[in-house]
């Protein structure tokens, strides 16, 4: 039985099927994203959405959708689905769906009378190209297929309206056509693996709506251009492959290309395999190096997100080589920024003050997959470089104070992951001593000490680090630990922020925490009582007057709410680390039970992945970006830790016999 399989009853019920989305990427920045019934509900949805570096750093929708029509005895049965108003859908092709299966590739099965047609979609790795394979499983009479392409040629965050600038012309190519609606865009090649008839019949389809954008208080109506349609006959048992790409391809190679790509797929037969497949979809490889996208459909590469996601999206799925490639690209970029002040063109937000600290944390996770000697040999110089850059004041907006703690100015511009802002001004002005910055700083110092403590030639250097680490530890406790047993979120002069936020979970989940076990347990207990949900840790305690658990409404309303209650799955990774540090093997069953909440999401939202955030209150609905790297990565890292603890528990049980 397939892990991701939806039957007719769910598929034809649009209230149930429209909220479920699917995502496929080419690991080079292009993607295909839509709902499982094929009806686009966001402006970012599309069949072929690609980056165009020559224009900007955004994704662009070329081919929005492809409507298929089954024709028998002159009667057309259109399988497409578009929304044109509140509750108004046309042409209602979902009523012919019998099954959707996503174990290997997205596979739709349609039944029209005696006709059974399957449709499978594969995005080709590192090419701006999608292949769709149609197979006529059953037919009792002559059958013709018609294909109508809906074209956008626009930024994925914009909308298209009927206009006179459009170039509606097409050019014949092998078994298809090429077209380019606007200057500056590449040609879109639409081809088949067998001869096909092209009928030029250009029309605007006006007033197509995207309800997800409407609900977010954004413009949500657009017009799409349909230049005509393809037609070809198909026999029972025959397979036809459609290709949409930015280059002309050889139709004779379509089947082999499809099969070769299919062989690389990870079957989604379990929770772990779903997340493993999702993790690989964030990979981005281009001529400058290898990266991790922050999320789809509207995030690019962001430094902090990449570092948080990296261990889980590579090491936790046994992709050490990919870790080294991505980290190598990143280290080159951050060294150049610190030494020369030059920001990387691909990696956004590399100038934020905590980026060196998260870099060291990500390298620390590498040690868990190898050992200290191998880690020191490969990354020891980089860790030392970053620590010394902080100590010497070469990291912008990160200041080492006399008490050993780090401070940063976040009054005018957000500097932490709680980055919500209005007109550029932070809604939560975390400034001064920031709790996770300083916990990461202590952890970084202790990690560097552990790499060199057995190297006699580094004795004096290590002793200096140890002295600084002890100062940081004492200052951390004196500054952040309050009489109620939890940690202030930030301290600025005489001001102490009393809000209960999840950043304290980072402080107690690190390998080297400045708190002792008793102190960590008190903080952990509070996180459990006030912040823990089945979808991660809330960004603010429900006891706060500012608590707003639901990320809904217009842009302004959502910006105020985003860090005032909604839960983040990635924070559960640090919570789980802290839980194991406090309770050891006895905490294993609890963490395993909590993981069930994330497995439940495999058939919700973006199937097989995790959304950006979840409401802080039941039913914990997923919101924001449909698939987010740091959420997927941290849950994968937690799954790996659980497996290691299970092995340890098994070993201890066997030894006790």
Beta strands, then each sheet from edge to edge (+ up, - down):
strand 1: 5-7
strand 2: 21-25
strand 3: 31-35
strand 4: 46-51
strand 5: 59-72
strand 6: 75-78
strand 7: 82-85
strand 8: 88-90
strand 9: 97-101
strand 10: 106-112
strand 11: 115-123
strand 12: 129-138
strand 13: 143-155
strand 14: 171-173
strand 15: 176-179
strand 16: 188-192
strand 17: 197-209
strand 18: 221-234
strand 19: 239-245
strand 20: 283-286
strand 21: 289-292
strand 22: 295-296
strand 23: 399-400
strand 24: 406-407
strand 25: 421-422
strand 26: 425-426
strand 27: 433-434
strand 28: 490-492
strand 29: 495-496
strand 30: 532-533
strand 31: 536-538
strand 32: 567-568
strand 33: 613-614
strand 34: 622-623
strand 35: 627-628
sheet 1: 1+ 9- 10+ 11- 12+ 19- 16+ 15- 14+
sheet 2: 2+ 3- 4+ 5- 6+
sheet 3: 2+ 3- 4+ 5- 13+ 18- 17+
sheet 4: 7+ 8-
sheet 5: 20+ 21-
sheet 6: 22+ 35-
sheet 7: 23+ 24-
sheet 8: 25+ 26-
sheet 9: 27+ 28- 29+
sheet 10: 30+ 31- 32+
sheet 11: 33+ 34-
end
